[in-house]
């Protein structure tokens, strides 16, 4: 039996600058390194899921759109190398998007500006054309780097087909998400910043994370997995159970940029394979734990044997 993961989301090219500290407004700093590579939350999560797959007939399908340009070529080369099925990715005349990533080389933290470009032209009708593939998937995963009505249509199709849905509400919304959108998430996966913006509550401690997760459950999510960086992930289920799953230390932290995407991709793969919820969260934490020891987003995603090796430790 196949355990396909279908990811609806974005591709943008990551333009990353590493420096000793982030600049202030009006200030010019000399950076340490510069890199251009594949990015976009949807694409990163698809790559993470594909690399995390066990050897089987399962596959990761990606639904998106890119431009007819060099960044679009970079996208397709990335998916081919990772084993992502890009047959649902269309091409248009709008330029492929890009993300400017500023990385603090000392702390490993980052600040990101995303201009989504071609993928933001994806409409609900485009998602409807992939309804058969969505309905045949074991898990449906999406984020917020697409128009909200496009994201919502994908979640609606998956929910109607009985496919478990994962919503990663990133980037953090400037305004509250519609209750109808949150209510379509079987698994809502925000980080601390996103949870705070979604609920209006502070999320600085594990206890506060529990209150924010409870608020998101009350808003309609069936389960909430609130990622807490080095503290792990807080799992709050609809039956009132709350569990903190510890993070994994795979080595010195180099860059945290792709950690959330690594978690989501790893979690989606484990869930599609039928792993119990807490085991799937541990799998996601291990995937993220390895990713932060490497530079880049898509290039930092680990392979299955690496994840299983860390879990075994």
C-alpha positions as CSV (number, residue, x, y, z in Angstrom):
1,X,0.0,0.0,0.0
2,X,1.3,3.5,-0.9
3,X,1.4,6.2,1.7
4,X,1.4,9.3,-0.4
5,X,1.9,12.8,1.0
6,X,0.4,15.6,-1.1
7,X,1.8,19.1,-0.4
8,X,0.1,22.2,-1.6
9,X,2.4,25.2,-1.3
10,X,5.1,27.6,-2.5
11,X,8.4,27.6,-4.1
12,X,10.7,30.6,-3.9
13,X,14.5,30.9,-4.4
14,X,16.3,31.6,-1.1
15,X,18.8,34.4,-1.2
16,X,20.7,34.0,2.1
17,X,23.2,36.4,3.7
18,X,25.1,35.3,6.8
19,X,26.5,38.0,9.1
20,X,27.8,38.5,12.6
21,X,24.6,40.3,13.6
22,X,21.5,41.6,12.0
23,X,21.8,45.2,10.7
24,X,19.8,48.2,12.1
25,X,17.6,50.3,9.8
26,X,19.9,52.5,7.7
27,X,23.0,50.5,8.5
28,X,25.2,48.7,6.1
29,X,27.1,45.6,7.3
30,X,29.8,43.5,5.6
31,X,28.4,39.9,5.5
32,X,30.3,36.7,5.9
33,X,28.8,34.5,3.2
34,X,26.1,34.6,0.5
35,X,24.1,31.6,-1.0
36,X,21.4,31.1,-3.5
37,X,19.3,28.0,-3.2
38,X,15.8,26.4,-3.4
39,X,13.2,27.5,-0.8
40,X,9.6,28.2,-0.1
41,X,7.8,26.5,2.7
42,X,5.8,24.2,0.5
43,X,8.7,23.0,-1.5
44,X,10.9,22.7,1.6
45,X,8.3,20.5,3.3
46,X,7.9,18.4,0.2
47,X,11.6,17.8,0.0
48,X,11.8,17.0,3.7
49,X,8.9,14.5,3.3
50,X,10.4,12.9,0.2
51,X,13.8,12.4,1.8
52,X,12.2,11.0,5.0
53,X,10.2,8.3,3.1
54,X,11.0,4.7,3.7
55,X,11.9,2.6,0.6
56,X,8.4,1.8,-0.8
57,X,6.0,2.7,-3.5
58,X,5.0,5.8,-1.5
59,X,5.7,9.2,-3.0
60,X,5.4,13.0,-2.3
61,X,3.3,15.0,-4.8
62,X,3.8,18.8,-4.9
63,X,1.1,21.1,-6.1
64,X,2.3,24.6,-7.0
65,X,3.3,27.0,-9.8
66,X,6.6,28.5,-10.9
67,X,7.8,30.9,-13.6
68,X,9.5,30.4,-16.9
69,X,12.8,31.5,-15.6
70,X,16.1,30.3,-14.0
71,X,14.5,30.0,-10.5
72,X,11.8,27.8,-12.0
73,X,14.5,25.6,-13.4
74,X,16.2,25.5,-10.0
75,X,12.9,24.3,-8.5
76,X,12.4,21.4,-10.9
77,X,16.0,20.3,-10.5
78,X,15.6,20.3,-6.7
79,X,12.4,18.2,-6.9
80,X,14.0,15.7,-9.3
81,X,17.0,15.3,-7.0
82,X,14.8,14.8,-3.9
83,X,12.4,12.4,-5.6
84,X,9.4,14.8,-5.4
85,X,6.7,14.2,-8.0
86,X,6.2,17.6,-9.6
87,X,3.6,16.5,-12.2
88,X,1.0,18.8,-10.5
89,X,3.3,21.9,-10.8
90,X,2.3,24.3,-13.5
91,X,4.3,27.1,-15.2
92,X,3.2,30.7,-15.9
93,X,4.6,34.0,-17.1
94,X,4.9,35.5,-13.7
95,X,8.4,35.4,-12.2
96,X,9.2,32.8,-9.7
97,X,9.3,34.3,-6.2
98,X,12.3,34.8,-3.9
99,X,13.0,35.1,-0.2
100,X,15.7,37.3,1.3
101,X,17.1,35.6,4.4
102,X,19.3,37.4,6.9
103,X,21.1,34.9,9.2
104,X,22.8,35.8,12.5
105,X,26.0,33.7,12.3
106,X,26.5,33.8,16.1
107,X,22.9,32.9,17.2
108,X,21.8,30.9,14.2
109,X,18.6,33.0,14.1
110,X,17.1,34.6,11.0
111,X,14.8,37.2,9.6
112,X,13.1,36.5,6.3
113,X,11.2,38.6,3.7
114,X,9.2,36.5,1.1
115,X,7.9,37.7,-2.3
116,X,5.9,34.7,-3.5
117,X,5.7,35.5,-7.2
118,X,4.4,32.8,-9.5
119,X,3.1,30.5,-6.8
120,X,0.7,33.2,-5.6
121,X,-1.2,33.0,-8.8
122,X,-2.4,29.6,-7.9
123,X,-6.2,29.7,-7.6
124,X,-8.9,27.5,-6.0
125,X,-9.8,26.2,-9.5
126,X,-6.2,24.9,-9.9
127,X,-6.5,23.0,-6.7
128,X,-9.9,21.5,-7.8
129,X,-8.2,20.1,-10.9
130,X,-6.0,18.0,-8.6
131,X,-9.0,16.8,-6.5
132,X,-8.4,13.1,-7.5
133,X,-4.8,13.2,-6.4
134,X,-5.7,14.9,-3.1
135,X,-8.4,12.3,-2.4
136,X,-5.9,9.5,-3.1
137,X,-3.3,10.8,-0.6
138,X,-2.7,9.5,2.9
139,X,-2.0,13.0,4.2
140,X,-2.6,16.5,2.9
141,X,-0.1,19.3,4.0
142,X,-0.3,23.0,3.3
143,X,0.9,26.4,4.6
144,X,0.1,30.1,4.1
145,X,2.5,31.2,1.4
146,X,-0.5,31.0,-1.1
147,X,-3.8,32.9,-1.3
148,X,-6.0,31.9,1.7
149,X,-8.9,30.9,-0.6
150,X,-6.5,28.5,-2.4
151,X,-5.3,27.0,0.8
152,X,-8.8,26.7,2.1
153,X,-10.0,24.9,-1.0
154,X,-7.3,22.3,-0.7
155,X,-8.2,21.7,2.9
156,X,-11.9,21.4,2.0
157,X,-11.2,18.8,-0.8
158,X,-9.0,16.8,1.5
159,X,-11.5,16.9,4.4
160,X,-14.4,15.8,2.2
161,X,-12.3,12.9,0.9
162,X,-11.4,11.8,4.5
163,X,-7.7,12.6,4.0
164,X,-6.0,13.9,7.2
165,X,-5.1,17.5,6.9
166,X,-2.1,19.4,8.2
167,X,-2.0,23.2,8.3
168,X,1.2,25.0,9.1
169,X,0.0,28.6,9.6
170,X,3.2,30.1,8.3
171,X,4.3,32.8,7.6
172,X,2.5,34.2,10.6
173,X,-0.7,35.9,9.5
174,X,-1.1,39.7,10.0
175,X,-4.8,39.3,10.8
176,X,-6.6,36.5,12.6
177,X,-7.3,33.4,10.4
178,X,-10.9,32.6,9.6
179,X,-12.4,30.1,11.9
180,X,-13.5,28.1,8.8
181,X,-9.8,27.7,7.9
182,X,-8.7,26.6,11.4
183,X,-11.6,24.2,11.6
184,X,-10.3,22.3,8.5
185,X,-7.1,21.4,10.2
186,X,-6.8,17.9,11.7
187,X,-3.3,18.9,12.8
188,X,-2.5,22.6,13.2
189,X,1.3,23.2,13.5
190,X,2.3,26.8,14.5
191,X,5.5,27.9,16.2
192,X,5.6,30.2,19.2
193,X,5.3,33.4,17.1
194,X,2.5,32.1,15.0
195,X,0.6,30.8,17.9
196,X,0.9,34.1,19.7
197,X,-0.4,36.0,16.6
198,X,-3.2,33.5,16.1
199,X,-4.5,33.7,19.7
200,X,-3.3,37.1,21.0
201,X,-1.7,35.2,23.9
202,X,1.9,35.3,25.0
203,X,3.8,32.1,24.2
204,X,7.1,32.3,26.1
205,X,6.8,29.4,28.4
206,X,5.6,25.8,28.1
207,X,2.7,26.7,30.3
208,X,1.7,29.6,28.1
209,X,2.1,27.3,25.1
210,X,-0.5,25.0,26.6
211,X,-3.0,27.9,27.0
212,X,-2.4,29.0,23.4
213,X,-2.9,25.4,22.2
214,X,-6.1,25.1,24.1
215,X,-7.3,28.4,22.5
216,X,-6.6,27.0,19.0
217,X,-8.4,23.8,19.9
218,X,-11.4,25.9,20.9
219,X,-11.1,27.7,17.6
220,X,-11.8,24.5,15.8
221,X,-8.5,22.7,15.2
222,X,-8.8,19.0,16.0
223,X,-5.2,18.7,17.2
224,X,-2.5,21.3,17.8
225,X,1.3,20.7,17.7
226,X,3.0,23.8,18.9
227,X,6.7,23.7,18.0
228,X,9.0,25.2,20.6
229,X,12.4,25.1,19.1
230,X,15.0,23.6,21.4
231,X,12.3,22.8,23.9
232,X,10.6,20.4,21.5
233,X,6.9,20.3,20.5
234,X,3.8,20.6,22.7
235,X,1.0,18.2,21.5
236,X,-2.5,19.1,22.5
237,X,-5.3,16.7,21.3
238,X,-9.0,17.2,21.1
239,X,-9.6,14.8,24.0
240,X,-7.8,17.1,26.4
241,X,-4.4,15.4,26.5
242,X,-1.3,17.6,26.4
243,X,2.2,16.1,26.0
244,X,5.6,17.8,25.6
245,X,7.8,15.9,23.2
246,X,11.5,16.7,23.7
247,X,13.7,18.0,20.9
248,X,16.8,16.1,19.6
249,X,20.4,17.3,19.8
250,X,22.1,16.2,16.6
251,X,25.0,18.6,17.0
252,X,25.9,22.3,17.1
253,X,23.2,24.6,15.6
254,X,24.3,26.2,12.4
255,X,21.0,27.6,11.0
256,X,17.4,27.4,12.2
257,X,15.8,28.6,8.9
258,X,14.3,25.3,7.7
259,X,13.6,23.7,11.1
260,X,9.8,24.2,11.0
261,X,9.6,22.9,7.4
262,X,11.7,19.9,8.3
263,X,9.4,19.1,11.2
264,X,6.3,19.4,9.1
265,X,7.7,17.2,6.3
266,X,9.0,14.6,8.7
267,X,5.7,14.6,10.7
268,X,3.6,14.3,7.5
269,X,5.6,11.3,6.3
270,X,5.4,9.5,9.6
271,X,1.7,10.2,9.9
272,X,1.1,8.9,6.3
273,X,3.0,5.7,7.3
274,X,0.5,5.1,10.1
275,X,2.8,6.0,13.0
276,X,0.9,6.9,16.2
277,X,0.7,10.7,16.8
278,X,3.4,11.0,19.5
279,X,5.8,8.8,17.5
280,X,5.1,10.9,14.4
281,X,5.9,14.1,16.4
282,X,9.1,12.5,17.7
283,X,10.0,11.7,14.0
284,X,9.3,15.3,13.1
285,X,11.5,16.6,16.0
286,X,14.4,14.3,14.9
287,X,14.1,15.6,11.3
288,X,14.2,19.2,12.5
289,X,17.1,18.4,14.9
290,X,19.3,17.3,12.1
291,X,18.3,20.1,9.7
292,X,19.5,22.9,12.1
293,X,23.0,21.5,12.0
294,X,23.2,22.3,8.3
295,X,23.1,25.4,6.1
296,X,20.2,26.2,3.8
297,X,16.6,25.1,3.8
298,X,15.9,22.3,1.3
299,X,19.5,21.3,1.2
300,X,19.5,20.8,5.0
301,X,16.7,18.2,5.0
302,X,17.9,14.8,6.2
303,X,17.4,11.4,4.7
304,X,15.5,8.5,6.3
305,X,18.6,6.6,7.6
306,X,19.8,9.8,9.3
307,X,16.5,10.3,11.1
308,X,16.3,6.7,12.2
309,X,19.9,6.8,13.4
310,X,19.1,9.9,15.6
311,X,15.9,8.3,16.9
312,X,17.8,5.1,17.8
313,X,20.3,7.2,19.9
